[in-house]
Each structure stands twice: as C-alpha cells, then as structure tokens.
Amino acid sequence: MNDEKPPKKSPPKRNWLGKIGLLLGGEIQDQHELVAMLKEAREKRLLDADGLSMMEGVLHVAEMRVRDIMIPRIQMVVIPKKANLKDIYQTVIASSHSRFPVIEDDRSEVIGILIAKDLLTHILEDKLITVEDIMRPANIVPESKRLNVLLREFRTERNHMAIVVDEYGTAAGLVTIEDVLEQIVGDIEDEHDQVDANANFIVEKKKGCYVLDGLTPIDDFNAHFSTNFKDDEFDTIGGFLVHKFGYFPKKGENKTLKGFYFEVLHADNRRLHSIKLKRKDVSG
C-alpha cells in the first residue's frame, strides 16, 4: 500500500489582469468590470495615469476595425507607377513620408508600395528608371479587419503599411503600424511633425468665453486665470479634466469646477483636444 501523499497541484498562473482583479477583490466577469477595476487600481496607485491610459487603449484596439482609423483615399500621397524617379523627388521630399502607395490610373487602384529608402539607392543611377521598376508588393487588408489582428500581422510580417480595400476590392485608404500604436500610446510625433512653438493654448472668443487646447499646461492655465488647480499628477488641463471626469468624456459633456464651466468640444479615446471654458460669473 502506498502511503505517499499525492503531489499538490500548483495553482494556475494568473496573468496581470487576473492579479489586478485579485488585488481589487474579485474575478473579472466582463470588460466593463475590467475597466472599472483598472480605474480602481489607478485610484489605489497600483497604476499611474499613463499605465491606465495604455491599458484602456489596448482594450479599444481589440474592439476597433481598420475603417475606424484609416487615412481616407483622398488624403493619400500617391505615386504613379510610370513616373520617372527624377520626377517624384519633390513629392517625396515635401511629404516627408517613408512609404507611398503606387497607383495604376487613379487612387482606387493601388498596385504596390514605394519605400523612400529604395528610391535613395537609385539617386545616382539612370534617372529613367520608373517607380514600377523598384516598387514592392502592397499589403492588402479589408476595412473590417480588427486592429489587434492587424497589429499582430504587422509585427510577424514586418510590414509598416497596408492598403485598405472595400467590399469591391477598391482602395479605400491606407493604415500604418504607427496609426495602430497611437490608439494605445497616444500621438507619436517624429522630427517631421510640425510643432508651433507659438501656438495659442488659450483663445478668448468673447468676454468670459474661451477655447482651450487640451495640452494647455496647468501652470499656464493657473497663471492666466489666477487659479490654483493642482498639477502634481497632471501636466495639462486635458489630463486634469479626464481625472475629474473619471473617464475620457465625449463631445458635449461638461463639468463645473471652482466657478469655471468646462465643455468638451473635441476628444477621442486618447485625450481631450479642445475645451470650451466659461467663467460662471460672466453672462453671455
């Protein structure tokens, strides 16, 4: 007779979401509960504001589809396949893009992708080489593809751009890996993005009524309106308001704080872009 005790089974390993759920006192049943738990984790300082924002971004990406973020066909910077390389240098330089859809006759028919670095290798060669000679195959995806699936494909196939087609197979736009990542981490600016150092964060439309850029530094807001909103956790007025709402508010939502009426004019699931502000003690 074997008196040895059967080995104890190791408890199943939990992922980070399960661990947070245990820390907050319960199993996660659905996404709404998950978001609520993440916000509670933020309040308990288990997460910082950026961590919470990125986790919410991950959840949004799993729900969104390519059509939600694609650059529409009309806004694409395209290159004709029969163009000589010498004829497209100015277009490439002016746009500062690294990849360009190559078209047959019009924007609805994309047949390849021109990568700027491929163009550079031919600068000193025969200028009669055409775009068609050096373009690469286009990565085609449907409008309905989920963003999390597309991101995985971008990573495994080492692609950075995809041409989006509609149900008829016509090019409807394009999407890049940067577009997808920005849904998680927010806007990604590079050295080519234009930044106006003299941008007006606070614009008075009429007496007592203003439009604020969501990126207005809280220090600037306090100096302009002689207020003392705390900036120990948030650097911008947009971040401060998101904290006060407790979630990312949509257009039209409003809140009154210390005699100021704030109304969201433009926002997405990453940040507040513009805000209407009225002093409560000023009519009009």
GUKE-792281 format. One line per 4 residues: number of its first residue (from 1); their letters; for each residue x, y, z of C-alpha. Coordinates in nm, 3 decimals, always signed. Each point is the difference from the previous one (the first is absolute). Layout:
N
NUM> A> X,Y,Z  ...
This chain:
284
1> MNDE> +0.000,+0.000,+0.000  +0.139,+0.335,-0.099  -0.021,+0.250,+0.287  +0.155,+0.286,-0.193
5> KPPK> -0.222,+0.303,-0.033  -0.084,+0.100,-0.354  +0.195,+0.303,-0.113  -0.176,+0.330,+0.044
9> KSPP> -0.115,+0.162,-0.317  +0.149,+0.340,-0.063  -0.260,+0.272,-0.029  -0.043,+0.125,-0.356
13> KRNW> +0.210,+0.300,-0.082  -0.192,+0.322,-0.041  +0.071,+0.270,-0.250  +0.038,+0.362,+0.105
17> LGKI> -0.372,+0.066,-0.045  -0.087,-0.287,+0.231  +0.250,+0.120,+0.258  -0.150,+0.348,-0.001
21> GLLL> -0.344,-0.157,+0.034  +0.112,-0.189,+0.311  +0.160,+0.310,+0.148  -0.327,+0.184,-0.042
25> GGEI> -0.204,-0.280,+0.148  -0.166,-0.205,-0.271  +0.004,-0.183,-0.329  -0.050,+0.201,-0.318
29> QDQH> -0.327,-0.094,-0.172  -0.011,+0.235,-0.300  +0.177,+0.296,-0.157  -0.206,+0.258,+0.189
33> ELVA> +0.111,-0.153,+0.329  +0.356,-0.012,-0.127  +0.001,+0.372,-0.083  -0.152,+0.078,+0.339
37> MLKE> +0.268,-0.210,+0.173  +0.277,+0.172,-0.196  -0.133,+0.339,+0.109  -0.018,-0.123,+0.357
41> AREK> +0.360,-0.119,-0.034  +0.089,+0.353,-0.115  -0.172,+0.149,+0.305  +0.192,-0.240,+0.224
45> RLLD> +0.322,+0.102,-0.178  +0.060,-0.351,-0.134  +0.010,+0.166,-0.344  +0.104,+0.346,-0.109
49> ADGL> -0.203,+0.211,-0.241  +0.205,-0.103,-0.303  -0.030,-0.368,+0.088  -0.376,+0.026,+0.032
53> SMME> -0.024,+0.188,-0.327  +0.203,-0.262,-0.188  -0.201,-0.288,+0.143  -0.323,+0.167,-0.105
57> GVLH> +0.159,+0.054,-0.340  +0.077,-0.372,-0.030  -0.365,-0.081,+0.073  -0.118,+0.251,-0.260
61> VAEM> +0.235,-0.142,-0.263  -0.154,-0.345,+0.050  -0.341,+0.148,-0.085  +0.093,+0.239,-0.281
65> RVRD> +0.028,-0.079,-0.369  +0.225,+0.131,-0.273  -0.273,+0.226,-0.140  -0.007,+0.190,+0.332
69> IMIP> +0.354,+0.138,-0.035  +0.102,-0.030,-0.367  +0.122,+0.300,-0.197  -0.267,+0.054,-0.269
73> RIQM> +0.093,-0.052,-0.364  -0.037,+0.370,-0.079  +0.270,+0.086,+0.255  +0.258,-0.253,-0.119
77> VVIP> +0.323,+0.129,-0.154  +0.029,-0.225,-0.304  +0.258,-0.063,-0.272  -0.088,-0.103,-0.361
81> KKAN> +0.165,-0.327,-0.099  +0.131,+0.138,-0.334  +0.163,+0.310,+0.158  +0.375,+0.035,-0.039
85> LKDI> +0.191,+0.017,+0.327  +0.131,+0.347,-0.076  -0.359,+0.124,-0.030  -0.111,-0.109,+0.347
89> YQTV> +0.287,+0.124,+0.219  -0.180,+0.323,+0.089  -0.318,-0.185,+0.098  +0.196,-0.238,+0.224
93> IASS> +0.198,+0.282,+0.162  -0.303,+0.226,+0.054  -0.210,-0.273,+0.164  +0.275,-0.137,+0.228
97> HSRF> -0.167,-0.342,-0.014  +0.202,-0.320,-0.015  -0.252,-0.205,-0.203  -0.226,+0.090,-0.291
101> PVIE> -0.287,-0.188,-0.169  +0.074,-0.056,-0.370  -0.307,+0.037,-0.221  -0.095,-0.130,-0.345
105> DDRS> -0.235,+0.267,-0.136  -0.166,+0.151,+0.306  +0.001,-0.025,+0.380  -0.251,-0.283,+0.003
109> EVIG> +0.249,-0.240,-0.158  +0.312,-0.041,+0.214  +0.245,-0.252,-0.148  +0.303,+0.035,+0.224
113> ILIA> +0.195,+0.194,+0.262  +0.300,+0.225,-0.058  +0.240,+0.014,+0.296  +0.204,+0.320,+0.018
117> KDLL> +0.324,-0.180,+0.087  -0.033,-0.207,-0.320  -0.024,+0.326,-0.191  +0.318,+0.133,+0.164
121> THIL> +0.208,-0.292,-0.125  -0.077,+0.104,-0.360  +0.068,+0.374,+0.029  +0.333,-0.023,-0.183
125> EDKL> -0.118,-0.259,-0.249  -0.197,+0.029,-0.322  -0.273,+0.257,+0.066  -0.221,-0.167,-0.262
129> ITVE> -0.074,-0.286,+0.239  -0.372,+0.008,+0.081  -0.180,-0.049,+0.328  -0.136,-0.329,-0.127
133> DIMR> +0.356,-0.134,-0.028  +0.075,+0.034,+0.372  -0.340,-0.014,+0.174  -0.083,-0.280,+0.242
137> PANI> -0.323,-0.201,+0.027  -0.284,+0.167,+0.189  -0.133,-0.155,+0.319  -0.379,-0.009,-0.044
141> VPES> -0.247,-0.014,+0.291  -0.380,+0.031,+0.018  -0.172,+0.291,+0.175  -0.153,-0.242,+0.250
145> KRLN> +0.326,-0.146,+0.135  +0.041,+0.047,+0.374  +0.289,+0.222,+0.106  +0.149,-0.252,+0.243
149> VLLR> +0.017,-0.257,-0.281  +0.155,+0.254,-0.236  +0.261,+0.097,+0.260  +0.099,-0.363,+0.043
153> EFRT> +0.032,-0.038,-0.379  +0.209,+0.318,-0.024  +0.239,-0.145,+0.257  +0.027,-0.354,-0.138
157> ERNH> +0.020,+0.103,-0.366  +0.221,+0.304,+0.073  -0.228,+0.236,-0.191  -0.056,+0.364,+0.089
161> MAIV> -0.281,+0.093,-0.238  -0.311,-0.169,-0.139  -0.238,+0.106,-0.274  -0.363,-0.019,+0.115
165> VDEY> -0.255,-0.127,-0.252  -0.379,+0.005,+0.007  -0.234,-0.289,-0.079  +0.053,+0.055,-0.373
169> GTAA> +0.378,-0.022,+0.025  +0.047,+0.372,-0.062  +0.258,+0.191,+0.204  -0.182,+0.193,+0.272
173> GLVT> +0.303,+0.131,+0.187  +0.313,-0.106,+0.181  +0.107,-0.083,+0.354  +0.345,-0.014,+0.160
177> IEDV> +0.138,-0.174,+0.305  +0.043,+0.346,+0.155  -0.374,+0.066,-0.039  -0.075,-0.317,+0.197
181> LEQI> +0.259,+0.063,+0.272  -0.132,+0.354,+0.051  -0.332,-0.152,+0.111  +0.194,-0.153,+0.292
185> VGDI> +0.271,+0.249,+0.091  -0.141,+0.325,-0.139  +0.137,+0.226,-0.272  +0.350,-0.090,-0.118
189> EDEH> +0.183,+0.304,-0.130  +0.322,-0.021,-0.199  +0.250,+0.257,-0.122  -0.216,+0.079,-0.302
193> DQVD> -0.316,+0.084,+0.195  -0.062,+0.370,+0.006  -0.014,+0.152,+0.347  -0.099,+0.363,+0.036
197> ANAN> +0.207,+0.137,+0.286  -0.223,+0.309,+0.004  -0.328,-0.191,+0.009  -0.275,+0.168,+0.198
201> FIVE> -0.121,-0.245,+0.260  -0.260,+0.246,+0.132  -0.214,+0.200,-0.245  -0.268,+0.243,+0.119
205> KKKG> -0.299,-0.014,-0.236  -0.204,+0.261,+0.185  -0.006,+0.149,+0.344  +0.029,-0.279,+0.256
209> CYVL> -0.014,-0.277,-0.263  +0.313,-0.186,-0.114  +0.115,-0.297,-0.203  +0.283,-0.199,+0.157
213> DGLT> +0.238,-0.242,-0.160  -0.006,-0.323,+0.201  +0.380,+0.020,+0.022  -0.010,+0.333,+0.181
217> PIDD> +0.251,-0.031,+0.288  -0.175,+0.032,+0.336  +0.263,+0.254,+0.106  -0.101,+0.220,-0.296
221> FNAH> -0.369,-0.046,+0.080  +0.054,+0.099,+0.362  +0.206,+0.304,-0.100  -0.257,+0.114,-0.257
225> FSTN> -0.310,-0.041,+0.218  +0.158,+0.056,+0.346  -0.105,-0.347,+0.112  +0.180,-0.265,+0.202
229> FKDD> -0.096,-0.327,-0.166  +0.247,-0.261,+0.124  +0.252,-0.130,-0.253  +0.186,-0.256,+0.209
233> EFDT> -0.143,-0.295,-0.199  -0.096,+0.155,-0.335  +0.190,+0.244,-0.219  -0.286,+0.110,-0.227
237> IGGF> -0.351,+0.129,+0.045  -0.127,-0.289,-0.214  +0.156,-0.258,+0.229  -0.132,+0.185,+0.304
241> LVHK> -0.357,-0.004,-0.139  +0.016,-0.369,-0.094  +0.097,-0.066,+0.363  -0.297,+0.204,+0.123
245> FGYF> -0.243,-0.177,-0.233  +0.144,-0.339,+0.093  -0.008,-0.110,-0.366  +0.060,+0.140,-0.349
249> PKKG> -0.300,+0.230,-0.056  -0.165,+0.039,-0.340  -0.090,+0.314,-0.192  -0.264,+0.205,+0.183
253> ENKT> +0.068,-0.137,+0.347  +0.066,+0.269,+0.258  +0.108,+0.063,+0.356  +0.011,+0.305,+0.226
257> LKGF> +0.306,+0.044,+0.221  +0.073,+0.294,+0.229  -0.217,+0.244,-0.192  +0.110,-0.115,-0.347
261> YFEV> -0.225,-0.182,-0.247  +0.195,-0.251,-0.216  -0.160,-0.158,-0.307  +0.171,-0.251,-0.228
265> LHAD> +0.008,+0.120,-0.361  +0.218,-0.272,-0.152  +0.138,-0.321,+0.149  +0.090,-0.356,-0.087
269> NRRL> +0.073,-0.305,+0.213  +0.356,+0.122,+0.062  -0.029,+0.364,+0.109  -0.201,+0.322,+0.000
273> HSIK> +0.088,+0.216,-0.300  -0.202,+0.316,+0.062  -0.213,+0.131,+0.285  -0.246,+0.286,+0.036
277> LKRK> +0.042,+0.202,+0.318  -0.239,+0.256,+0.153  +0.030,+0.193,+0.320  -0.320,-0.059,+0.197
281> DVSG> -0.002,+0.359,+0.122  -0.008,+0.143,-0.355  -0.323,+0.003,-0.199  -0.018,-0.067,-0.375
